[in-house]
C-alpha cells in the first residue's frame, strides 16, 4: 500500500508548475495539481500572451502612419476594443484548454481550488479536503503589487484589470518604470489613449543598460507618451470629470484611469508555508537552493514565487530541472546566467548578459561597441525614429558579455545572440559571422570601432 496519496502535489498550474507536473506524471508518478484560477498562470491568462496580443493591436496605428509613405492610401481607421477583447479571450481560453489537456494526457490530476500546505506531507485544497503527498512543489507565481498608504489608491487598476477593461479610457496615467509600465504605456498610446507615464526614479527600466534606458524614454516621447520622472503619487482623487493624480512635485494630472505598474510580489499569501516551516526571503519570496529545494527536505518551489529571474521560460526550465532531478534520477540545475529577455515596448528591447555598468564592476576593463541609427523602414518614411545596438566585451578575454538592442524585431534578434553568448563567443568570432543584408540585425556583426559612450553616442 502506498505511503501517500500522491508522489507529487503541485500548487499552481502556471508554466513552471505544469511543466514539472507533466514530466513527473510521465515518469509514472502519481501527480496532482491544484489551481484556484484558470490553468495557464500569469503568462497565459493575464500576462505575456494577452499582453503580446495587445501590443500587436496597438502597433497598427504606427504601421498605418508609415504605410502612407509607401504609397498606400489609408482611409480613416477605427479600433473596436470590445471586438478585440472577445477575440483575445477566445484565444486565451483555447490556450488554457491546451494546458489542461496536456496535464490530463500526461496522467496528472487537476484539482480546481486554492491549495494550502498543512504540513510537510499534506496539502489541503479548498472544497476538496486534504491529501498526503511525498513531495510538494510550490509554483504559485506572483501578482501585481499595489500601494495601500496613498489616499485614493483603491481607485487605480493593475495590469490584471487592464486586460478586461469594459471600455478604453480616453486618458490614462501609468505609475511605474519597469517593463510592465513601459509596455502598457506603448499599448495604450498606440490604441489612441492620451498616456502619461510617471516614475519616481531618474530614468525608466532600472536594471537595464543606461543607454537603453535613456533611448527608450526618448523614443516613447517621440511616439506621444508623456514621461514624467523623479516624482510619484501622493493621492488620487475622484472628480466629476475623472481621476486627479496628485504628485510629489506639486503637479496634477487628470485622467479617466490610473494604473499601478509598480512591480510584482511573490504569491505566498494563504499557502500555509509557515506551518510547514518553509523559509522565506526578506522580500517575501520562497528561499530555494540551486535545485529549487526549500529548507524543508520534501518541498520545492519554482518560478516567480522564488523571485530569481521572473520570466516564463525560466519557470519552465526550473520546473523541468526539478522533475529531471526528482523523478528521472538525473540531477539537473538550471543555469540562471546569460538568460535573454525582451521588453515589448514600442520600440521593443532585446537584452542578454550584462549592462555596461555591471560589466565594469565585474571585469574592470571592458570594450564598448555602440551605434544609434535609423531603421531602414522608418528612414524611408521620413520618421524620426532610432534603433540602438550595443555590445559589451570583456577586454581581457574578448568574450561578449552583453548585447543590447532597441528597435524593430529586437526580441527576435536577441534569441539568436543568446545562443552564441551562452557558448562563450568572443568578439573575433562574432565579427567572423557574415552579415545578412539589408537587415537591422547585420549591425550586430559589423560594429568594429570601440566606443566610450558619452550620453547616447553618435547618430548614423
C-alpha positions in Angstrom: 0.0 0.0 0.0 1.3 3.4 -1.0 2.5 5.6 1.9 1.0 8.7 0.4 -2.0 9.6 -1.8 0.4 11.2 -4.4 4.0 11.2 -5.2 3.9 14.9 -6.1 1.4 17.6 -5.3 1.9 20.9 -7.2 0.3 24.1 -6.0 -0.1 26.4 -9.0 -0.9 25.5 -12.7 1.2 28.1 -14.4 4.0 27.4 -16.8 6.5 26.1 -14.3 4.1 24.0 -12.3 2.5 22.5 -15.4 5.9 21.5 -16.9 7.0 19.9 -13.6 3.7 18.1 -13.2 3.6 16.8 -16.7 7.2 15.4 -16.7 6.7 13.9 -13.3 3.5 12.2 -14.3 5.1 10.9 -17.5 7.6 9.1 -15.3 4.8 7.1 -13.8 4.5 9.2 -10.6 1.1 9.9 -9.2 0.7 13.7 -9.6 -2.0 16.2 -8.6 -2.1 19.9 -9.4 -4.2 22.5 -7.6 -5.1 25.7 -9.3 -7.5 28.3 -7.9 -7.9 30.2 -11.2 -7.8 29.2 -14.8 -5.0 26.9 -15.9 -2.1 28.6 -17.5 -1.0 31.0 -14.8 0.0 34.7 -15.2 1.7 34.2 -18.6 -1.3 32.7 -20.4 -4.2 34.3 -18.6 -3.1 37.8 -17.5 0.5 38.3 -18.7 2.8 37.6 -21.6 0.3 36.2 -24.1 -2.6 38.6 -23.8 -0.1 41.5 -23.4 1.5 40.5 -26.7 -1.9 40.5 -28.4 -2.4 44.0 -27.1 1.0 45.1 -28.3 0.2 43.7 -31.8 -3.2 45.5 -31.8 -1.6 48.8 -30.7 1.2 48.7 -33.2 -1.2 49.0 -36.2 -1.7 52.7 -35.6 2.1 53.2 -36.1 2.1 50.9 -39.2 -0.8 52.9 -40.7 1.1 56.1 -40.4 4.1 54.6 -42.0 2.1 53.0 -44.8 1.3 56.4 -46.4 4.9 56.9 -47.2 5.0 53.6 -49.0 2.2 54.7 -51.4 -0.8 53.3 -49.5 -3.9 55.3 -49.2 -5.2 54.7 -45.7 -8.8 55.6 -45.0 -9.8 56.8 -41.6 -9.1 53.8 -39.3 -11.1 52.9 -36.2 -10.4 50.4 -33.4 -13.1 48.2 -31.8 -12.0 47.4 -28.3 -14.9 45.1 -27.4 -14.3 43.1 -30.6 -10.6 42.8 -29.8 -11.3 41.6 -26.2 -13.7 39.0 -27.5 -11.0 37.5 -29.9 -8.3 37.8 -27.2 -10.4 36.0 -24.7 -11.3 33.3 -27.2 -7.6 32.6 -27.8 -6.7 32.6 -24.1 -9.5 30.1 -23.4 -8.1 27.9 -26.2 -4.5 28.1 -24.8 -5.7 27.4 -21.3 -7.6 24.3 -22.6 -4.4 23.1 -24.2 -2.6 23.2 -20.8 -5.5 21.2 -19.2 -5.4 18.6 -22.0 -1.6 18.3 -21.7 -1.9 17.6 -17.9 -4.6 15.0 -18.4 -2.7 13.3 -21.3 0.3 13.1 -19.1 -1.7 11.4 -16.4 -1.7 14.2 -13.9 -4.9 15.0 -11.9 -6.1 18.6 -11.9 -7.9 19.9 -8.8 -9.7 23.2 -9.0 -9.2 25.2 -5.8 -6.7 27.1 -3.7 -4.0 24.7 -2.4 -2.6 25.1 1.1 0.3 23.3 2.8 -0.9 21.8 6.0 2.4 20.1 6.9 5.4 18.7 5.2 3.4 15.9 3.6 -0.2 17.2 3.5 -1.9 19.6 1.1 -5.5 20.9 1.6 -7.4 22.2 -1.4 -10.4 24.4 -0.8 -13.6 22.5 -1.3 -11.7 19.2 -1.9 -10.3 18.2 1.5 -6.8 17.1 2.3 -4.3 14.7 0.5 -1.0 13.3 1.5 2.0 13.5 -0.8 5.6 12.5 -0.9 6.8 15.8 -2.5 5.3 19.3 -2.7 6.1 21.9 -5.4 5.1 25.5 -4.9 4.5 27.2 -8.2 2.1 30.0 -7.4 3.9 32.7 -9.3 3.4 36.4 -8.5 0.8 39.1 -8.6 0.8 42.9 -9.0 1.9 44.9 -6.0 -0.3 47.9 -5.2 0.3 50.6 -2.5 -2.1 50.8 0.4 -0.9 54.1 2.0 -1.8 56.6 -0.7 -5.2 58.3 -0.4 -7.4 57.1 -3.2 -5.1 54.2 -4.1 -8.1 51.9 -4.4 -9.3 53.9 -7.4 -6.4 52.6 -9.6 -6.3 49.4 -11.6 -3.4 47.0 -12.0 -2.3 45.0 -15.1 -4.8 42.3 -14.1 -7.7 44.6 -14.7 -6.1 46.3 -17.7 -6.8 43.1 -19.7 -10.5 43.3 -19.1 -11.5 47.0 -19.1 -15.1 47.3 -20.3 -14.1 50.3 -22.5 -10.8 52.1 -23.4 -10.2 55.2 -21.3 -9.6 58.4 -23.3 -6.8 59.3 -20.8 -4.6 57.2 -18.5 -1.8 57.7 -16.0 0.5 54.7 -15.5 2.6 54.7 -12.4 5.8 52.8 -12.7 9.0 52.5 -14.6 9.5 48.8 -15.1 8.8 46.7 -18.2 5.1 46.3 -17.4 4.6 50.1 -17.1 6.6 50.8 -20.3 4.8 48.1 -22.3 1.4 49.3 -21.2 2.3 52.9 -22.0 3.1 51.8 -25.5 -0.1 49.8 -25.7 -2.5 52.5 -24.6 -0.7 55.2 -26.6 -0.9 53.0 -29.7 -4.6 52.5 -29.2 -5.2 56.2 -29.1 -5.3 56.8 -25.4 -3.7 60.0 -24.0 -1.0 58.3 -22.0 1.2 59.7 -19.1 3.9 57.6 -17.6 5.1 58.6 -14.1 8.1 57.1 -12.4 9.8 58.1 -9.1 13.3 57.2 -10.4 15.7 59.3 -12.6 15.0 57.0 -15.6 12.9 54.1 -16.7 13.7 50.4 -16.7 16.0 50.1 -13.7 18.4 47.2 -14.2 18.8 47.6 -17.9 21.8 49.2 -19.6 21.8 53.0 -19.0 22.0 53.8 -22.8 19.0 51.6 -23.4 17.0 53.3 -20.6 17.6 56.8 -22.0 17.0 55.7 -25.5 13.6 54.1 -24.8 12.4 57.1 -22.8 13.3 59.4 -25.7 11.6 57.1 -28.2 8.4 56.8 -26.1 8.1 60.5 -26.0 8.6 60.8 -29.8 5.6 58.5 -30.2 3.5 60.6 -27.9 3.8 59.2 -24.4 4.3 61.9 -21.8 7.1 60.7 -19.5 7.4 62.3 -16.0 10.4 61.2 -13.9 11.6 61.8 -10.4 8.1 62.1 -8.8 5.3 59.8 -7.5 1.7 59.8 -6.5 0.7 61.4 -3.2 -3.0 61.0 -3.8 -5.7 60.1 -6.3 -9.0 62.0 -6.2 -12.2 61.2 -8.0 -14.0 64.2 -9.5 -17.0 64.7 -11.7 -14.7 64.6 -14.8 -12.4 61.8 -13.9 -9.5 61.0 -11.6 -6.9 63.6 -10.5 -3.4 62.2 -9.8 -1.5 64.4 -7.4 2.2 64.2 -7.4 5.0 65.0 -5.0 6.4 67.6 -7.4 3.3 69.6 -7.0 1.8 68.9 -10.4 -1.6 67.3 -11.0 -2.8 65.2 -14.0 -6.4 64.4 -14.7 -7.3 61.1 -16.4 -10.1 58.6 -16.8 -8.0 55.8 -15.4 -4.9 55.3 -13.3 -2.8 52.1 -13.4 -0.4 50.8 -10.8 2.6 49.1 -12.5 4.9 49.3 -9.6 6.2 45.7 -9.7 5.1 42.3 -8.7 5.3 40.3 -5.4 5.5 36.5 -4.9 2.1 35.0 -4.3 2.6 33.2 -0.9 -0.4 34.5 0.9 -2.6 31.8 2.4 -0.3 28.9 1.3 0.5 27.8 4.9 4.2 27.8 4.3 4.9 28.9 7.8 3.1 25.9 9.2 5.4 23.7 7.2 8.5 25.6 8.3 9.3 26.9 4.8 11.7 29.8 4.9 11.0 33.0 3.0 13.5 35.7 2.0 13.4 39.3 3.2 11.4 40.2 0.1 8.8 37.5 0.9 9.8 35.0 -1.8 10.3 31.3 -1.2 14.0 30.7 -0.4 15.5 27.8 -2.5 18.8 26.3 -3.4 20.2 25.7 -6.9 18.0 22.7 -7.2 14.9 24.7 -6.3 14.7 22.9 -2.9 13.4 24.8 0.1 14.8 24.4 3.6 12.2 21.7 4.1 13.5 18.5 2.6 10.5 17.4 0.6 9.2 20.9 -0.5 10.4 22.7 -3.6 9.5 25.9 -5.4 9.9 27.2 -8.9 9.1 30.3 -10.9 8.2 33.8 -9.9 7.3 32.8 -6.3 11.1 32.3 -5.8 11.9 35.7 -7.3 15.1 34.6 -9.1 14.6 35.6 -12.8 10.9 36.2 -13.2 10.4 35.1 -16.8 8.1 32.3 -18.1 10.8 30.3 -19.9 12.9 30.4 -16.7 10.0 29.0 -14.7 9.5 26.3 -17.3 13.2 25.3 -17.2 13.2 25.3 -13.4 10.2 23.1 -13.4 11.8 20.8 -15.9 15.1 20.6 -13.9 13.1 19.7 -10.7 11.3 16.9 -12.5 14.5 15.6 -14.1 16.2 15.6 -10.7 13.5 14.1 -8.5 11.7 11.7 -10.9 14.2 10.7 -13.5 17.3 10.4 -11.3 19.1 13.0 -13.4 20.3 15.7 -11.1 19.8 19.0 -13.1 20.3 22.6 -12.2 19.1 25.4 -14.3 21.8 27.9 -15.1 20.5 31.4 -14.5 23.5 33.1 -16.2 23.1 34.6 -19.7 19.3 34.5 -19.8 18.0 36.7 -22.6 14.9 38.9 -22.0 12.7 41.1 -24.1 10.6 44.2 -23.3 7.7 44.6 -25.8 7.9 48.3 -25.5 7.5 50.5 -28.6 10.2 50.3 -29.9 11.0 46.9 -28.3 14.1 45.8 -26.4 16.1 42.6 -26.5 18.9 42.1 -24.0 21.2 39.3 -22.8 24.1 39.4 -20.5 25.5 42.4 -18.5 24.7 46.1 -18.7 27.9 48.2 -19.2 28.0 49.4 -15.6 27.6 45.8 -14.2 30.3 44.6 -16.6 32.8 47.2 -15.5 32.1 46.3 -11.9 32.7 42.6 -12.6 35.5 42.7 -15.1 37.2 46.1 -14.6 38.1 46.9 -18.2 35.5 46.4 -20.9 35.2 47.5 -24.6 32.0 49.0 -25.8 30.7 48.9 -29.4 27.8 51.1 -29.9 25.5 52.6 -32.6 22.3 54.6 -33.0 20.9 54.5 -36.5 17.7 55.0 -38.4 16.0 51.7 -39.2 15.6 51.3 -43.0 11.8 51.0 -42.8 11.4 54.3 -41.0 14.2 56.2 -42.7 12.4 55.7 -46.0 9.2 57.0 -44.4 11.0 60.0 -43.0 10.2 59.1 -39.4 12.3 60.4 -36.6 13.0 57.0 -35.1 16.2 55.5 -34.0 17.4 52.0 -33.2 20.2 51.3 -30.7 22.7 48.4 -30.7 25.3 47.9 -28.0 27.9 45.2 -27.3 29.8 44.9 -24.1 33.1 42.9 -24.3 35.4 41.8 -21.6 38.7 43.3 -22.6 40.8 40.5 -21.1 39.2 37.6 -22.8 37.4 39.3 -25.7 34.2 37.5 -24.6 31.0 39.2 -25.5 29.3 39.6 -22.1 26.4 42.0 -23.0 24.2 42.5 -26.0 21.5 45.2 -26.1 19.2 46.0 -29.0 16.3 48.5 -29.2 14.4 48.6 -32.4 12.2 46.6 -34.8 12.4 42.9 -34.1 14.9 43.3 -31.3 13.3 40.4 -29.3 13.7 38.1 -32.3 17.3 39.0 -32.7 18.3 38.6 -29.1 17.3 34.9 -29.0 20.0 34.1 -31.6 22.6 36.3 -29.9 21.9 34.5 -26.6 22.9 31.2 -28.2 26.3 32.4 -29.2 26.8 34.2 -25.9 25.8 31.2 -23.8 28.5 29.3 -25.7 31.1 32.0 -24.7 31.5 33.7 -28.1 34.4 36.1 -28.5 34.3 39.4 -30.4 36.6 38.0 -33.0 34.3 35.0 -33.6 31.3 37.3 -33.5 32.9 39.5 -36.2 33.7 36.5 -38.4 30.0 36.0 -38.9 28.9 37.3 -42.3 26.1 39.9 -42.2 22.6 39.3 -43.6 21.8 42.4 -45.7 19.7 44.5 -45.6 18.6 44.0 -42.0 19.0 45.7 -38.7 20.5 42.5 -37.3 23.5 42.9 -39.6 24.6 45.9 -37.5 25.3 43.4 -34.7 28.2 41.8 -36.6 29.5 45.0 -38.3 30.4 47.0 -35.2 34.2 47.4 -35.4 35.3 50.6 -33.6 35.5 50.7 -29.8 33.4 53.4 -28.3 33.2 55.1 -24.9 29.6 56.3 -24.7 29.0 59.9 -23.8 25.3 60.3 -23.4 23.7 58.5 -26.3 26.5 58.4 -28.8 26.5 59.2 -32.5 23.6 59.1 -34.8 24.2 57.3 -38.1 
